[in-house]
């Protein structure tokens, strides 16, 4: 298990027994012939948590890699794509209680699982190693703002944050 002590003001975990979809902040874990996926703690922090979600494909439907599969409402609107191809199944618990994702992101808060055609070995290996994912986070707001300062650290973020606060709405 790797830890980042100050990531946007919080301590986050990156399990080393998983692989990662760097672009989307998803973790993947092999379970028999399936790969279970969920959002990482750093992704949840950067997104502002998950408020609601809806599936864009049917249960047990075959999906292509890169196909939009979930519509997620966070601090923004997010379309999650299938990180690997295969038949997809969703975690019904997180649909009913999206806050369970943040409470236990690496176990009970998983989002979906995919059963790749022909087994999970090749699909699992196509995902990034933990070190690669951690390295990708170094360019994120989480590393650039280790104390979690409101308004971020960039001049543009500070200007927008200050401008919003000064609005008389």
C-alpha positions as a LaTeX table, in Angstrom:
\begin{tabular}{lrrr}
\hline
Residue & $x$ (\AA) & $y$ (\AA) & $z$ (\AA) \\
\hline
Unk1 & 0.00 & 0.00 & 0.00 \\
Unk2 & 1.36 & 3.40 & $-0.96$ \\
Unk3 & 0.29 & 6.58 & 0.81 \\
Unk4 & 0.37 & 10.21 & $-0.23$ \\
Unk5 & 0.42 & 12.22 & 2.99 \\
Unk6 & $-0.67$ & 15.58 & 1.62 \\
Unk7 & $-2.93$ & 15.37 & $-1.40$ \\
Unk8 & $-5.19$ & 18.41 & $-1.51$ \\
Unk9 & $-4.93$ & 18.50 & 2.27 \\
Unk10 & $-5.72$ & 14.83 & 2.81 \\
Unk11 & $-3.93$ & 11.50 & 3.23 \\
Unk12 & $-4.77$ & 9.06 & 0.44 \\
Unk13 & $-4.05$ & 5.39 & $-0.21$ \\
Unk14 & $-2.99$ & 3.75 & $-3.44$ \\
Unk15 & $-3.25$ & $-0.05$ & $-3.10$ \\
Unk16 & $-0.36$ & $-1.88$ & $-4.73$ \\
Unk17 & $-2.45$ & $-5.00$ & $-5.42$ \\
Unk18 & $-4.39$ & $-3.30$ & $-8.24$ \\
Unk19 & $-3.88$ & $-1.76$ & $-11.65$ \\
Unk20 & $-5.09$ & 1.67 & $-12.74$ \\
Unk21 & $-6.79$ & 3.54 & $-15.55$ \\
Unk22 & $-4.70$ & 6.70 & $-15.23$ \\
Unk23 & $-6.89$ & 8.94 & $-17.38$ \\
Unk24 & $-10.08$ & 8.31 & $-15.38$ \\
Unk25 & $-8.68$ & 7.65 & $-11.90$ \\
Unk26 & $-10.09$ & 4.13 & $-11.78$ \\
Unk27 & $-8.58$ & 1.17 & $-9.97$ \\
Unk28 & $-8.99$ & $-2.37$ & $-11.25$ \\
Unk29 & $-8.68$ & $-5.61$ & $-9.29$ \\
Unk30 & $-8.79$ & $-9.11$ & $-10.74$ \\
Unk31 & $-11.34$ & $-11.41$ & $-9.12$ \\
Unk32 & $-11.43$ & $-14.80$ & $-10.83$ \\
Unk33 & $-12.17$ & $-14.10$ & $-14.50$ \\
Unk34 & $-13.50$ & $-10.56$ & $-13.92$ \\
Unk35 & $-11.95$ & $-7.18$ & $-13.23$ \\
Unk36 & $-13.68$ & $-5.05$ & $-10.59$ \\
Unk37 & $-13.37$ & $-1.25$ & $-11.03$ \\
Unk38 & $-13.88$ & 1.74 & $-8.76$ \\
Unk39 & $-12.71$ & 5.32 & $-8.30$ \\
Unk40 & $-9.46$ & 5.89 & $-6.42$ \\
Unk41 & $-9.30$ & 8.11 & $-3.32$ \\
Unk42 & $-7.31$ & 10.79 & $-5.20$ \\
Unk43 & $-9.88$ & 10.81 & $-8.01$ \\
Unk44 & $-12.74$ & 11.14 & $-5.52$ \\
Unk45 & $-11.02$ & 14.08 & $-3.83$ \\
Unk46 & $-10.30$ & 15.84 & $-7.12$ \\
Unk47 & $-13.89$ & 15.26 & $-8.29$ \\
Unk48 & $-15.45$ & 16.45 & $-5.03$ \\
Unk49 & $-17.09$ & 13.06 & $-4.32$ \\
Unk50 & $-19.96$ & 11.30 & $-6.10$ \\
Unk51 & $-23.44$ & 12.70 & $-5.61$ \\
Unk52 & $-25.37$ & 10.55 & $-8.09$ \\
Unk53 & $-24.83$ & 8.24 & $-11.03$ \\
Unk54 & $-26.71$ & 6.44 & $-13.76$ \\
Unk55 & $-25.78$ & 3.62 & $-16.10$ \\
Unk56 & $-25.56$ & 4.29 & $-19.83$ \\
Unk57 & $-25.53$ & 0.61 & $-20.82$ \\
Unk58 & $-27.53$ & $-2.44$ & $-19.74$ \\
Unk59 & $-26.44$ & $-5.03$ & $-17.19$ \\
Unk60 & $-24.51$ & $-7.93$ & $-18.79$ \\
Unk61 & $-24.12$ & $-5.93$ & $-22.02$ \\
Unk62 & $-20.92$ & $-6.30$ & $-23.99$ \\
Unk63 & $-18.99$ & $-3.01$ & $-23.96$ \\
Unk64 & $-16.01$ & $-1.80$ & $-25.96$ \\
Unk65 & $-12.96$ & $-0.24$ & $-24.40$ \\
Unk66 & $-13.53$ & 3.54 & $-24.37$ \\
Unk67 & $-17.33$ & 3.25 & $-24.56$ \\
Unk68 & $-19.23$ & 5.55 & $-22.16$ \\
Unk69 & $-20.83$ & 3.38 & $-19.48$ \\
Unk70 & $-21.64$ & 5.64 & $-16.50$ \\
Unk71 & $-22.95$ & 9.17 & $-16.11$ \\
Unk72 & $-21.63$ & 10.48 & $-12.78$ \\
Unk73 & $-22.53$ & 13.70 & $-11.00$ \\
Unk74 & $-19.65$ & 14.90 & $-8.84$ \\
Unk75 & $-18.53$ & 18.48 & $-8.36$ \\
Unk76 & $-18.85$ & 18.34 & $-12.17$ \\
Unk77 & $-20.47$ & 16.03 & $-14.70$ \\
Unk78 & $-18.41$ & 13.01 & $-15.67$ \\
Unk79 & $-18.81$ & 10.24 & $-18.23$ \\
Unk80 & $-16.84$ & 7.15 & $-17.26$ \\
Unk81 & $-15.66$ & 4.89 & $-20.05$ \\
Unk82 & $-15.06$ & 1.16 & $-20.04$ \\
Unk83 & $-11.33$ & 0.69 & $-19.38$ \\
Unk84 & $-11.43$ & $-2.80$ & $-20.96$ \\
Unk85 & $-13.82$ & $-4.66$ & $-23.27$ \\
Unk86 & $-16.21$ & $-7.37$ & $-22.10$ \\
Unk87 & $-19.56$ & $-7.94$ & $-20.39$ \\
Unk88 & $-20.36$ & $-5.37$ & $-17.69$ \\
Unk89 & $-22.15$ & $-5.68$ & $-14.35$ \\
Unk90 & $-22.88$ & $-2.81$ & $-11.94$ \\
Unk91 & $-22.76$ & $-2.46$ & $-8.15$ \\
Unk92 & $-26.38$ & $-1.74$ & $-7.26$ \\
Unk93 & $-25.45$ & $-0.66$ & $-3.71$ \\
Unk94 & $-23.56$ & 2.44 & $-4.90$ \\
Unk95 & $-26.47$ & 3.49 & $-7.14$ \\
Unk96 & $-28.76$ & 3.51 & $-4.09$ \\
Unk97 & $-26.13$ & 5.10 & $-1.83$ \\
Unk98 & $-23.47$ & 6.98 & $-3.87$ \\
Unk99 & $-21.81$ & 8.21 & $-0.66$ \\
Unk100 & $-20.74$ & 4.60 & 0.03 \\
Unk101 & $-18.16$ & 5.07 & $-2.72$ \\
Unk102 & $-16.20$ & 7.59 & $-0.62$ \\
Unk103 & $-16.67$ & 5.61 & 2.62 \\
Unk104 & $-15.01$ & 2.47 & 1.21 \\
Unk105 & $-13.65$ & 3.21 & $-2.29$ \\
Unk106 & $-11.40$ & 0.16 & $-2.53$ \\
Unk107 & $-13.84$ & $-2.53$ & $-1.38$ \\
Unk108 & $-17.62$ & $-2.02$ & $-1.00$ \\
Unk109 & $-17.59$ & 1.21 & $-3.07$ \\
Unk110 & $-16.68$ & $-0.47$ & $-6.36$ \\
Unk111 & $-18.65$ & 0.79 & $-9.38$ \\
Unk112 & $-18.73$ & $-2.01$ & $-11.95$ \\
Unk113 & $-17.04$ & $-5.20$ & $-13.01$ \\
Unk114 & $-16.21$ & $-6.42$ & $-16.47$ \\
Unk115 & $-15.79$ & $-10.01$ & $-17.55$ \\
Unk116 & $-13.38$ & $-9.76$ & $-20.49$ \\
Unk117 & $-13.90$ & $-12.18$ & $-23.34$ \\
Unk118 & $-11.14$ & $-14.78$ & $-23.31$ \\
Unk119 & $-10.15$ & $-14.18$ & $-19.67$ \\
Unk120 & $-8.96$ & $-11.27$ & $-17.61$ \\
Unk121 & $-5.17$ & $-11.65$ & $-17.89$ \\
Unk122 & $-4.45$ & $-9.51$ & $-20.99$ \\
Unk123 & $-7.05$ & $-6.87$ & $-20.12$ \\
Unk124 & $-5.67$ & $-6.55$ & $-16.59$ \\
Unk125 & $-2.13$ & $-6.14$ & $-17.87$ \\
Unk126 & $-3.29$ & $-3.30$ & $-20.16$ \\
Unk127 & $-3.95$ & $-1.17$ & $-17.05$ \\
Unk128 & $-1.15$ & 0.89 & $-15.44$ \\
Unk129 & 0.96 & $-0.23$ & $-12.49$ \\
Unk130 & 0.52 & 1.61 & $-9.15$ \\
Unk131 & 3.78 & 3.56 & $-9.59$ \\
Unk132 & 2.65 & 4.85 & $-12.99$ \\
Unk133 & $-0.63$ & 6.04 & $-11.49$ \\
Unk134 & 1.13 & 7.78 & $-8.59$ \\
Unk135 & 3.50 & 9.47 & $-11.04$ \\
Unk136 & 0.51 & 10.72 & $-13.08$ \\
Unk137 & $-0.91$ & 12.36 & $-9.95$ \\
Unk138 & 2.20 & 14.54 & $-9.58$ \\
Unk139 & 0.79 & 16.87 & $-12.26$ \\
Unk140 & $-2.60$ & 17.14 & $-10.53$ \\
Unk141 & $-4.03$ & 19.87 & $-8.32$ \\
Unk142 & $-3.71$ & 17.44 & $-5.40$ \\
Unk143 & 0.10 & 17.55 & $-5.50$ \\
Unk144 & 0.32 & 21.22 & $-6.48$ \\
Unk145 & $-1.91$ & 22.13 & $-3.53$ \\
Unk146 & $-0.78$ & 19.77 & $-0.75$ \\
Unk147 & $-2.39$ & 21.84 & 2.01 \\
Unk148 & $-5.77$ & 21.95 & 0.26 \\
Unk149 & $-5.93$ & 25.74 & 0.09 \\
Unk150 & $-9.29$ & 27.08 & $-1.14$ \\
Unk151 & $-9.04$ & 28.54 & $-4.58$ \\
Unk152 & $-6.12$ & 26.29 & $-5.49$ \\
Unk153 & $-2.62$ & 27.45 & $-6.22$ \\
Unk154 & $-2.82$ & 28.73 & $-9.77$ \\
Unk155 & $-3.42$ & 32.40 & $-10.47$ \\
Unk156 & $-6.50$ & 31.61 & $-12.56$ \\
Unk157 & $-8.05$ & 29.42 & $-9.82$ \\
Unk158 & $-7.45$ & 32.09 & $-7.20$ \\
Unk159 & $-8.92$ & 34.81 & $-9.42$ \\
Unk160 & $-12.05$ & 32.74 & $-10.16$ \\
Unk161 & $-12.50$ & 31.75 & $-6.51$ \\
Unk162 & $-12.06$ & 35.34 & $-5.33$ \\
Unk163 & $-14.42$ & 36.61 & $-8.03$ \\
Unk164 & $-17.13$ & 34.12 & $-7.08$ \\
Unk165 & $-16.83$ & 34.97 & $-3.38$ \\
Unk166 & $-17.20$ & 38.68 & $-4.14$ \\
Unk167 & $-20.38$ & 38.22 & $-6.23$ \\
Unk168 & $-23.60$ & 39.73 & $-4.86$ \\
Unk169 & $-26.15$ & 37.14 & $-5.94$ \\
\hline
\end{tabular}
